[in-house]
Every structure is written in C-alpha cells, then in structure tokens.
Amino acid sequence: MGIVRLITIAAVIWVVWFLLKRFQEKLAHRREHQQVSRKKSNPVSNIKKCTVCGVHVPESEALEHNGQYFCSLAHKKANLDSRQKPR
C-alpha cells in the first residue's frame, strides 16, 4: 500500500498546484482587463492648442497665461519675451 499512498499524495499535490496556478492566471487576466477598461473610461475632456506651435495638449498639462495655453515653459517664455520687446 505504500506506493498507492505515494501516488495519491502526489496526485493531490499536483491538483492543488494546478488549481492555484489557474486561479493566479485568472486574477492576473482580470487585473489587466480592469487596467485596460480604466484607460478607456478616462477620456481627455479638454484639449488646448499651444499658442506658439499649435500642438494639442490636455488642459491638465497645459500652461495657461492670460487666456492663452502653452505646451511648455519654453514656449510660454518665448511668447512673453516676444510681447515685451519694443518694436
């Protein structure tokens, strides 16, 4: 009876291992699916156009000054410098 008991224990260990592995794969798949659905459900609501170069930037990332929007600090400074220079 020793070999039958050993085979039974090995089979039970294998079944438990197989089920745990499958459960982990389902959890990982579910997490990936949730991350993808979160990305799809967060559309960018307001897009602003850079006054200098015309690049479209999300409002949350754009720099605003006197009602104008800029994609970078360099463009904001360039616009302010060009306004301040006497002609």
N, CA and C atoms as a LAMMPS dump frame, in Angstrom:
ITEM: TIMESTEP
0
ITEM: NUMBER OF ATOMS
261
ITEM: BOX BOUNDS ff ff ff
-5.0000000000000000e+02 5.0000000000000000e+02
-5.0000000000000000e+02 5.0000000000000000e+02
-5.0000000000000000e+02 5.0000000000000000e+02
ITEM: ATOMS id mol type element x y z
1 1 1 N 0.807 -1.195 0
2 1 2 C 0 0 0
3 1 3 C 0.85 1.26 0
4 2 1 N 2.121 1.173 0.192
5 2 2 C 2.978 2.353 0.249
6 2 3 C 3.022 3.107 -1.062
7 3 1 N 3.094 2.396 -2.182
8 3 2 C 3.197 3.063 -3.483
9 3 3 C 1.876 3.732 -3.868
10 4 1 N 0.742 3.125 -3.522
11 4 2 C -0.58 3.701 -3.823
12 4 3 C -0.761 5.004 -3.04
13 5 1 N -0.359 4.97 -1.781
14 5 2 C -0.457 6.177 -0.949
15 5 3 C 0.434 7.293 -1.512
16 6 1 N 1.626 6.96 -1.936
17 6 2 C 2.56 7.932 -2.509
18 6 3 C 2.003 8.54 -3.795
19 7 1 N 1.432 7.709 -4.652
20 7 2 C 0.837 8.208 -5.907
21 7 3 C -0.372 9.106 -5.605
22 8 1 N -1.173 8.726 -4.635
23 8 2 C -2.342 9.531 -4.262
24 8 3 C -1.909 10.891 -3.728
25 9 1 N -0.933 10.916 -2.866
26 9 2 C -0.434 12.184 -2.324
27 9 3 C 0.147 13.047 -3.437
28 10 1 N 0.891 12.451 -4.341
29 10 2 C 1.464 13.197 -5.47
30 10 3 C 0.359 13.765 -6.351
31 11 1 N -0.689 12.983 -6.586
32 11 2 C -1.807 13.452 -7.415
33 11 3 C -2.534 14.616 -6.739
34 12 1 N -2.746 14.524 -5.443
35 12 2 C -3.416 15.611 -4.712
36 12 3 C -2.567 16.879 -4.747
37 13 1 N -1.27 16.748 -4.546
38 13 2 C -0.373 17.913 -4.611
39 13 3 C -0.413 18.539 -5.993
40 14 1 N -0.394 17.699 -7.035
41 14 2 C -0.434 18.224 -8.404
42 14 3 C -1.745 18.961 -8.682
43 15 1 N -2.879 18.412 -8.23
44 15 2 C -4.183 19.052 -8.45
45 15 3 C -4.234 20.391 -7.732
46 16 1 N -3.767 20.445 -6.499
47 16 2 C -3.754 21.708 -5.745
48 16 3 C -2.862 22.73 -6.443
49 17 1 N -1.685 22.304 -6.873
50 17 2 C -0.774 23.205 -7.584
51 17 3 C -1.412 23.72 -8.871
52 18 1 N -2.038 22.828 -9.65
53 18 2 C -2.682 23.202 -10.904
54 18 3 C -3.802 24.213 -10.662
55 19 1 N -4.631 23.988 -9.657
56 19 2 C -5.739 24.893 -9.369
57 19 3 C -5.242 26.269 -8.896
58 20 1 N -4.209 26.281 -8.065
59 20 2 C -3.648 27.556 -7.614
60 20 3 C -3.058 28.348 -8.774
61 21 1 N -2.349 27.669 -9.657
62 21 2 C -1.758 28.334 -10.82
63 21 3 C -2.85 28.913 -11.716
64 22 1 N -3.894 28.154 -11.948
65 22 2 C -5.006 28.628 -12.778
66 22 3 C -5.698 29.829 -12.13
67 23 1 N -5.881 29.787 -10.825
68 23 2 C -6.502 30.894 -10.096
69 23 3 C -5.655 32.159 -10.22
70 24 1 N -4.34 32.039 -10.094
71 24 2 C -3.452 33.196 -10.23
72 24 3 C -3.506 33.78 -11.631
73 25 1 N -3.578 32.929 -12.646
74 25 2 C -3.67 33.407 -14.029
75 25 3 C -4.973 34.165 -14.261
76 26 1 N -6.071 33.669 -13.678
77 26 2 C -7.348 34.373 -13.816
78 26 3 C -7.289 35.738 -13.135
79 27 1 N -6.672 35.805 -11.964
80 27 2 C -6.537 37.087 -11.267
81 27 3 C -5.709 38.07 -12.084
82 28 1 N -4.609 37.604 -12.654
83 28 2 C -3.755 38.464 -13.462
84 28 3 C -4.512 38.951 -14.695
85 29 1 N -5.257 38.072 -15.335
86 29 2 C -6.039 38.452 -16.51
87 29 3 C -7.101 39.481 -16.136
88 30 1 N -7.742 39.281 -14.997
89 30 2 C -8.78 40.206 -14.541
90 30 3 C -8.183 41.588 -14.256
91 31 1 N -7.001 41.626 -13.639
92 31 2 C -6.339 42.908 -13.355
93 31 3 C -5.978 43.64 -14.642
94 32 1 N -5.451 42.903 -15.615
95 32 2 C -5.113 43.52 -16.901
96 32 3 C -6.36 44.073 -17.576
97 33 1 N -7.44 43.329 -17.517
98 33 2 C -8.684 43.772 -18.128
99 33 3 C -9.204 45.036 -17.436
100 34 1 N -9.099 45.108 -16.126
101 34 2 C -9.539 46.284 -15.388
102 34 3 C -8.682 47.496 -15.725
103 35 1 N -7.377 47.306 -15.882
104 35 2 C -6.5 48.416 -16.225
105 35 3 C -6.824 48.945 -17.615
106 36 1 N -7.083 48.055 -18.555
107 36 2 C -7.431 48.471 -19.909
108 36 3 C -8.754 49.225 -19.899
109 37 1 N -9.737 48.725 -19.154
110 37 2 C -11.039 49.391 -19.122
111 37 3 C -10.941 50.748 -18.42
112 38 1 N -10.054 50.885 -17.44
113 38 2 C -9.866 52.191 -16.797
114 38 3 C -9.284 53.195 -17.772
115 39 1 N -8.318 52.745 -18.574
116 39 2 C -7.707 53.635 -19.549
117 39 3 C -8.733 54.084 -20.583
118 40 1 N -9.61 53.189 -20.99
119 40 2 C -10.624 53.525 -21.98
120 40 3 C -11.695 54.425 -21.397
121 41 1 N -11.971 54.301 -20.104
122 41 2 C -13.048 55.075 -19.496
123 41 3 C -12.598 56.454 -19.02
124 42 1 N -11.325 56.81 -19.202
125 42 2 C -10.828 58.116 -18.798
126 42 3 C -10.486 58.954 -20.023
127 43 1 N -11.51 59.407 -20.762
128 43 2 C -11.18 60.22 -21.934
129 43 3 C -10.675 61.586 -21.508
130 44 1 N -9.857 62.171 -22.336
131 44 2 C -9.359 63.508 -22.068
132 44 3 C -10.491 64.467 -22.394
133 45 1 N -10.907 65.25 -21.416
134 45 2 C -12.093 66.078 -21.613
135 45 3 C -11.784 67.382 -22.342
136 46 1 N -10.725 68.061 -21.978
137 46 2 C -10.431 69.356 -22.583
138 46 3 C -9.031 69.355 -23.176
139 47 1 N -8.964 69.659 -24.46
140 47 2 C -7.692 69.745 -25.162
141 47 3 C -7.471 71.206 -25.518
142 48 1 N -6.283 71.695 -25.264
143 48 2 C -5.934 73.072 -25.584
144 48 3 C -4.814 73.091 -26.603
145 49 1 N -4.835 74.088 -27.448
146 49 2 C -3.834 74.23 -28.503
147 49 3 C -2.771 75.221 -28.046
148 50 1 N -1.501 74.836 -28.21
149 50 2 C -0.394 75.718 -27.844
150 50 3 C -0.422 76.943 -28.751
151 51 1 N -0.312 78.123 -28.172
152 51 2 C -0.346 79.373 -28.922
153 51 3 C 0.856 79.503 -29.843
154 52 1 N 1.993 78.94 -29.462
155 52 2 C 3.227 79.109 -30.229
156 52 3 C 3.332 78.089 -31.365
157 53 1 N 3.21 76.807 -31.039
158 53 2 C 3.485 75.777 -32.049
159 53 3 C 2.242 75.053 -32.549
160 54 1 N 1.133 75.172 -31.861
161 54 2 C -0.096 74.544 -32.308
162 54 3 C -0.292 73.108 -31.856
163 55 1 N 0.587 72.599 -31.023
164 55 2 C 0.446 71.233 -30.509
165 55 3 C -0.744 71.185 -29.562
166 56 1 N -1.526 70.113 -29.654
167 56 2 C -2.677 69.948 -28.773
168 56 3 C -2.244 69.233 -27.499
169 57 1 N -2.608 69.829 -26.36
170 57 2 C -2.167 69.347 -25.049
171 57 3 C -3.39 69.241 -24.139
172 58 1 N -3.473 68.191 -23.297
173 58 2 C -4.559 68.145 -22.314
174 58 3 C -4.504 69.374 -21.406
175 59 1 N -5.656 69.887 -21.075
176 59 2 C -5.716 71.103 -20.259
177 59 3 C -4.99 70.928 -18.93
178 60 1 N -5.022 69.728 -18.387
179 60 2 C -4.354 69.484 -17.105
180 60 3 C -2.838 69.605 -17.217
181 61 1 N -2.271 69.451 -18.423
182 61 2 C -0.83 69.544 -18.622
183 61 3 C -0.408 70.869 -19.254
184 62 1 N -1.354 71.614 -19.782
185 62 2 C -1.033 72.862 -20.468
186 62 3 C -0.723 73.97 -19.457
187 63 1 N 0.108 74.902 -19.878
188 63 2 C 0.418 76.079 -19.06
189 63 3 C -0.436 77.226 -19.581
190 64 1 N -1.139 77.898 -18.677
191 64 2 C -2.062 78.958 -19.07
192 64 3 C -1.543 80.308 -18.598
193 65 1 N -1.68 81.32 -19.469
194 65 2 C -1.314 82.687 -19.102
195 65 3 C -2.182 83.637 -19.921
196 66 1 N -2.972 84.452 -19.227
197 66 2 C -3.855 85.438 -19.859
198 66 3 C -4.741 84.815 -20.938
199 67 1 N -5.304 83.665 -20.646
200 67 2 C -6.217 83.019 -21.58
201 67 3 C -5.548 82.282 -22.721
202 68 1 N -4.237 82.266 -22.752
203 68 2 C -3.511 81.53 -23.786
204 68 3 C -2.898 80.288 -23.152
205 69 1 N -2.783 79.233 -23.954
206 69 2 C -2.253 77.978 -23.458
207 69 3 C -0.965 77.631 -24.185
208 70 1 N -0.05 77.001 -23.437
209 70 2 C 1.266 76.659 -23.974
210 70 3 C 1.588 75.213 -23.613
211 71 1 N 2.343 74.551 -24.511
212 71 2 C 2.696 73.15 -24.273
213 71 3 C 3.925 73.024 -23.376
214 72 1 N 4.731 74.076 -23.265
215 72 2 C 5.934 74.003 -22.437
216 72 3 C 6.255 75.379 -21.872
217 73 1 N 7.092 75.367 -20.876
218 73 2 C 7.522 76.61 -20.25
219 73 3 C 8.343 77.441 -21.229
220 74 1 N 9.111 76.777 -22.087
221 74 2 C 9.92 77.496 -23.078
222 74 3 C 9.027 78.284 -24.039
223 75 1 N 7.919 77.703 -24.477
224 75 2 C 7.01 78.408 -25.376
225 75 3 C 6.297 79.554 -24.653
226 76 1 N 5.98 79.349 -23.396
227 76 2 C 5.356 80.423 -22.623
228 76 3 C 6.315 81.601 -22.488
229 77 1 N 7.575 81.304 -22.159
230 77 2 C 8.574 82.371 -22.024
231 77 3 C 8.838 83.048 -23.359
232 78 1 N 8.901 82.257 -24.433
233 78 2 C 9.15 82.831 -25.761
234 78 3 C 8.029 83.781 -26.15
235 79 1 N 6.811 83.427 -25.851
236 79 2 C 5.679 84.29 -26.176
237 79 3 C 5.702 85.565 -25.336
238 80 1 N 6.022 85.426 -24.062
239 80 2 C 6.077 86.606 -23.194
240 80 3 C 7.23 87.523 -23.603
241 81 1 N 8.386 86.934 -23.971
242 81 2 C 9.525 87.734 -24.4
243 81 3 C 9.226 88.467 -25.699
244 82 1 N 8.526 87.826 -26.612
245 82 2 C 8.235 88.48 -27.881
246 82 3 C 7.242 89.625 -27.696
247 83 1 N 6.41 89.579 -26.689
248 83 2 C 5.452 90.66 -26.412
249 83 3 C 6.146 91.838 -25.733
250 84 1 N 7.174 91.561 -24.94
251 84 2 C 7.797 92.61 -24.163
252 84 3 C 8.838 93.393 -24.931
253 85 1 N 9.34 92.837 -26.037
254 85 2 C 10.373 93.534 -26.798
255 85 3 C 9.742 94.7 -27.552
256 86 1 N 10.351 95.895 -27.427
257 86 2 C 9.819 97.038 -28.184
258 86 3 C 10.117 96.87 -29.675
259 87 1 N 9.205 97.345 -30.502
260 87 2 C 9.41 97.217 -31.947
261 87 3 C 9.707 98.544 -32.561
